[in-house]
Amino acid sequence: MKPTHYTRRDMLRTGAALAISPAIVSVAQAAETEAPAKGPVVGISTLGFGSYSNRQLAQELAAEGFHTIQLFLNQSDSQYWMYNGRTDVSALTPERCKEIANEYRSAGIAIHSIGVYTNLIHPDPAERAANLDYFEAMMRIGENMDVRVFITEAGHHDVEGSVPYHFQTDAWNQMVETAKELARRAEAHNATVLLEPYFMSFFASAKRLRVFIEEVASSRVRALLDPANLLELNDLDEMFTQLGPYIDCVHAKDRKLHVDRGVPAGQGDIDYPKFVALAAKHAPKAPLVLEYVGPNDYRQARDILQKAISSPAVLET
């Protein structure tokens, strides 16, 4: 089968769900039994199911034994997603939020987190303020869904200069202050924000994200590690060593070296057994959320991940 390729922005429009085996313990199951999970929790982003209603998606995932999602408001009856910007979410009343969440929970699916991915690094103070307000609106939506974890990057913005905007001194200082404000708002909503690094953006390496989190110095700001996003600059061991204490979620996809396009699991250069073993060692409570797959290739990616989970390297962790 010809592999599907995605750019960074394509991923955030076309990432699809992944079926998993009932043998893999889910967040919802672990919470209900209050017993420790016996293996990695596996989840998937809902972003690629734009043609599905929330009910249809919940039913399909449940039928495949899937129990954990990372929710993007991109379904046919909840089209509010916009990468690196914001949308009008005023129609998402508390009642509507509860309806959406109940579609999944009634099917036995836990909502681990909500994807926001607005632009926090924009140089215009008015734009940053509007995006912070949008992020807070998403926190209110999460409250109404009983979801308290939110995912984002710093955002993207290009300006002229000899030094790329993401690496200018003023951009760093501005982002620290923006993240501190975001942390204050997260505190007010009992929320946690997970920052995702990517080698072509502000959080360009595991070390840079670690140093940033430590400078912000808030328990409300932590990390989502996507090894495929850092493969060009960091080895797997370095990623987990740098970010291990801060990782609350892990994205599982793949990437070829020296390219900027992500691919489904098993189609790139990540050593998946080693990746899963390091996740189990350094962030055992963080779910593995699968990305970059579609209806035609999710089974192949699922099999790659399940094979890695059952490998000796992981079983011995």
Beta strands, then each sheet from edge to edge (+ up, - down):
strand 1: 42-45
strand 2: 68-71
strand 3: 74-75
strand 4: 78-79
strand 5: 110-115
strand 6: 149-152
strand 7: 192-195
strand 8: 221-225
strand 9: 247-252
strand 10: 254-255
strand 11: 262-263
strand 12: 288-290
sheet 1: 1+ 2+ 5+ 6+ 7+ 8+ 9+ 12+ 1+
sheet 2: 3+ 4-
sheet 3: 10+ 11-
end
